[in-house]
Amino acid sequence: MSIETEADAEGLRQSAAVVRETLDALEHATRPGITTGELDRSAAAIFLARGARSAPADVYNFPGTVLISVNDQVVHGVPGARVIQRGDVVKLDVTVVKDGYVADAARTVVVEGGSSLARRLKACATAAFDAAMRVARAGTPVNAIGRAIDDEVRRQGFTVIRDLEGHGVGRTIHESPRVPNFHDRHQRDVLTEGLVLAVEPIICAGSGEVVEEADQWTIRTRDRSLAAHYEHTIVITRGAPLLLTA
């Protein structure tokens, strides 16, 4: 969607505030001994208190409130009995719908005892997002975002997972345009003022190939390499983008 009215702007701000609150709470709670199901129940309590709902559950019947993926799991992890361990790399992905507006963001948490590789991978995902924000301006081709992300990830010795990408957002989870994390010459869209996007570098320490687990939701790296994910909902302007979920 594109923001056309102050009501649109306020609606997105409200949804983004719930996303941010939930991610803060989950990041604080992610420690050895807690289960992904317990984290999910904490998110559900925040949603209920704020009059929000899980967009993945609403749109795709996802069997949880938020998506929690651990280590080689990349995205779409289903919360449950899995116990978080020392050194785990945990991806927290929160997508909220509130009063008809959707906001989406994700963070990677390296649990205490994590390896230097895990910490570097997490930092790389954030740096790739920052690189994208330096080119995300009205009038710029959408694929400039992917070029910036891929260049930074390659520079740091990691790999973009090409099968997973960012997207438009605002009225539902996945809207046009596609926002690949590499330079896709076939992506010809141009960024316009007011356009709302979820920009999300999704990277790994291995080949970048992914497979679906038996639950038919969770995506993991084929070679079992660690993965990281960093995402914000942004609004395109003529200058620096507005990061709604930051």
ABEGO torsion letter per residue (X at the ends): XBBABAAAAAAAAAAAAAAAAAAAAAAAABBBGBBAAAAAAAAAAAAAAAGBBBAAAAAAGBBBABBBBBEABABGBBBBABBBBBGBBBBBBBBBBBGGBBBBBBBBBBBBGBBAAAAAAAAAAAAAAAAAAAABBBGBBAAAAAAAAAAAAAAAGBBBBAABBBBBBGABABBOBBBBABBBAABABBBBBGBBBBBBBBBBABAGBBBBBAAGABBBBAAGBBBBBBBBBBBBBABBBBBAAX
